[in-house]
Amino acid sequence: MKLDEKYVLNFLEKNPRASLQDLAEDIGITRQAVSSNLKRNNINWKELREEAKKEQIERYLINNPNVTIKRMAKDLKADTQTLRSEMKKYGLFRQRTTTSAKSKIKREELESYILKHPEKNIRELAEYFKVCYLTMFNTLRRYDIKLKTNNELVEELLNEDKIEKYLEEHPDSNQIEMADFFGVSKYVMSEYIIKHNINIPGKNMRHKYSLKITKKEIESFLEKHPEANQEDMTEFFGVSRNTIRRCIRRYDIIVKGKGTRRDKKRTKEGDILKAIDMLETINGLTITRLREFLEEKGIQISENDILEYQKRKIDEKEEER
């Protein structure tokens, strides 16, 4: 077929950002054949394509004067950076919006919404009024509106009497359901329960077992099973390992059983002692070489451990003098 300028212009009017390959596929011939046809008919593809892109951008800006560059790039199916470069090259500019944040968001509407939804933060308010975070922040400052802090909200939404009444009416409720009912987050609900030592009989509680297991029960178990470790306690009480750890930390209980952190620390110090002795007896042995030697023997030790132990040993010698 004969490829004339009229056909190319019609094609570019519909597809201003099309490539030479797109034109070849539209016609149904190879890219090389298209290139030869254009050259034979003295058609400058690059110039026509640039003109088509310029017209497309001009037409779009006339119809959408206050559009954002991001939205414009999405509609024109172009990269934002590429679009900025093209607009600069063609001498085209977007009109800035003259609508201010003050005229966009009326004070009465904002105050009314905050009154109905006191738990909303700045980001959530910005999403509701369809503005950016900074615009909402400046609007609140301009109108001198202060949002309530988390502590003030918690004091308003939660108290022990309300929770006790709720648990009487909903004995099988859990922490998540309570948070939804009182209009707070799961984290706030959990912290309030722990702070006021409220016993929740429901399932799926974050701190259910840490509040259920008492210090006396753990101490009684360890008296009967002095060699028990945390895993043994987990199986006996039927709780998770993290729950046992929280109880041990909260009640300040020392577990002397096998495989505890205390035993590991004692073994580690023994390894350090052996390492220091070797370092002092073998001339020219560096800390790095010593660590490599110990790793071959199955002893894991860090350079800081050796240096700290050396410093402690020097301090002990000075005290003896």
N, C-alpha and C positions, 0 to 999 in steps of 0.2 A: 504493500500500500504506500501511497505518497503521504508523507508526514508534513503537513503544512503548519504555518504559524497559528492559524485560527484554531486548529485542533489542540495545539499545545496550550493556547490561552484559555480555552474552555476547560481543559483538564486542570490547569493551575488555579483557575477561579474556584473550582470545587476542592482542590487539594494544594493549597499554597506551600505546604511544607513537604510535599512529595519529593522523592528522589528520582534519579534517572531510571533506577531499577523498577520503581513503582510505575513509571510511565511505560516501560517495556512490558511489564506484566499486564497492564491495562490493554495494550494493543495486541499482545500475544506473540511478540517477537523477542529476540535476544537484546540485551543491553548494548552489545556492540553494533547491532543493526540499527538501533535507535540513534546511537551516537553518529553513525555514518550518515543516516538520513538527515539529522539536524545540521551536520556540517555541509552536506550537499545542497540543502535548501537555505543556507546562510541564516540559520535560526540560532540566536545566542540564548541557550538554556539558562545560564546563570543570571543574566540580566532580567529575563522574563520572570524567573522564580523570585528574585529579590523584589521586583515591582509588585508581584502578587502578594508577597508577605507584608510589604509596606501597606498596601491597600487593605489587607485583612485586619491589620492592627489599627489603622485609622478608622475603619468602619466599626470595629469593636469598641474603640474608645468613645466614639460619638454616641453609640447606643448605651454605653455603660460608663458614664463620666467619673463616678466615684468608686469604681471597682478596685479591689486590692490586687497587687501583682501576683499573689498566690492563686487567687480565684481566676484571674486572667490567664495565667499559664495553664491551669487545669482545663479551662474551656477551649483554649487554642491548641491544647495537646503539645505544649512546648515546655522546655526546662526554664525555670525562673531566671537563672543567670543568663542563659542564652537570650531570653526575651528582653531582659534589661539592656543587654549589649545591642540588640537590634533596635530598640527604641531610641537609644542614644545615637546610633549610627543614622537613623532616619530623622532624628530631631523631633521625636514624638514624646509627649509627657502626659501623665495622668493628672486629672484635676483633683485637688485635695478636698476632702469633705469639710464643709463649713459647720456641720452639726456638732455642737459641743456636748460634753458629757452631762453638763447641767441641764441642757434642753432635752437630752435623750431620756434621762432618768429624773422624774419628778420627785421632789422631797416627800410629798404625801404618800405616793405609791411605795417608795422605799421604806419609809417608817411603818406603814401599814403591814408590809410584807415581813419586816423584821419582828414586829409585834406578834404576828401569827406564827412565825418560825424563828424563835430566839436562838435555837441551836445552830443555825446556819452560819458558816464562816465566810470570809471575804471571797474565797474562790467559788463557793457554792452560790453566793449572791451574784457574782459576775456571770456565771453560767445561766442563771435564771433570767437576768436582764440583758443577756447576749452582748456583753462588753468584755474587754480584757481585764485581767487582775488589777493592773495599774490604774485603769480608768475607774474601777470600783473603789480602789483605795483612795484615790484623789477625791472622788465624789463624797465618800464618807467623811473625809477630812474637811471638805468645803462646807458640808451641811452640819459639821460638828456632831456627827452621830458616832457613838462609841458602842461597839458590840460587847456583849457580856463575856467575861472570861469563863474558862472551863469550870473553875471552882464555883463561881456564882451559879452557873447552870446546874451543876450537880446538886448544890444546896437546894435549888428550887425544885428540881425534878425528883430527887431521891431523899428519903429519910426512913428511919427504921420502922416507924409506925406504918408507912405506906407499904413497905416490903413485907412486914408481918401480915398485914391485911390481905395482900396479894397472895401470899403463900397459903393462907387459910382457905382462900377461894380456889387456888390452883396448886394443890399439894404435889402434883407430879411435874410441875414446871421446872425447866432448867435455866441456866444462866443466859443462853441465847434468846430464849423466849421472853425472859424478864427484861433484857436489854431492849428488845423490840417494843415491849409494852410501855416501858418508861421513857422511850425515845432517846436512849443513850447508846454509846458504842459498847461492844462486848468487853473491851479493855476497861472502860470506866466502870461498868457493872462489876467486873471481877475485882478491881482495886477497892471498890466500896465495900464489897462483901468481905474481903480480907481485912480491911481496916477496922470494920465494926464487928468482926468475928461472927458473921451470920451463917448459921448452918442451913445449907440448902439440900433437901432430901432428893431433889430431882437428879436425872441422869446427865451425862456429858458435861460435868462440871470441871473447870480447869483445875481448881484446888480442892476438889472433893475429898480425896484421900489424905492430903497433907493436913487437912483440918480434922479428919476423922481419927487418925492414928495419934495417940497421945505419947508423951515422953515416957510415961510410966510403962506403957506396953512395950516400947522398944527396949528400954533398960531391962525389963523382966525377960524378954526374949534373949538378949545378949548374956544375961546371967546364966541362963540354962544352956545357951549355945555360944560359949566364948570364942570358938573358932569360926563362927559364921561370918560370911562377908555380905556385901550388899546384894549380890544375886540371891543368896539364901533368904535374905530378908524380903526380897521382892516376891519370891515364890510363897513364903509363909503368909505374908499379909495380902497377897493377891493384887498388888499394885504395880505401877511401872517403876523402872529404875530411877527416873527423874524425881518421882514422888518421894522415894526413899532418900535420895540425896538432899531434897529440900528439907525433909524432916530432920535429918542428921545435922544439916547446917543450921536450921532454926533452933533446934534443941541443944546445939553444941555437944553432940555425942561423939565419942571416939570409938571407932570400930577397929578392933585389934585382930580381926580374922585374916585369913589368907587372901592374898591378891589385892590388898588394899593399897591406897596411895602411900600410907605410912611405911609399909614394908618396902615398897619400891624406892622410896626416898633413902631408907637405910641401906639398901643394896647399892644405890647410886653413890652414896658417900663412901662406901667400901671400895667401889671401883675407882673413885677419885683418889683415895688414899694410896691404892696400889700404883696408880699412874704417877702420883707425885714422887713416890719412892723410886720408881724407875727413872724418872726425870732427873732426880738428884744423884743417882748412882751411876748412870750411863753418861759419860762425857760426850758433848757434841750432839746430843739427841734433841731435836727441835720439837716443839709442841705439835706441829703438823705431822711429823713423822711418827710421834708417839700415838696420835689419834689413829693413824692408819694401822699401826701395829695392834692397837687395842681392838679396832674393828675386825681385824682378822681373827682375834680371840673371842669375838662375839660381844665385846663390851662397847656400848654406845656412850660417848662422852663428848661434850662440847668444849671448845677452847675457853669459853667464859667460865665454865665449871673449874677448870684447872687453875686459871688465873685467880679466881675468887678464893679457892682453897689455899693457894700459895700465899695470898695476902693475909688470910686468916692465920696461917701457920707462923708468918713473920710477926704478926701482932702478938700471938701467944708467947713467942720467944722473948719479945721485948718486955712483956709483962713479967715474965720469970726473972729477968735481970733486975 
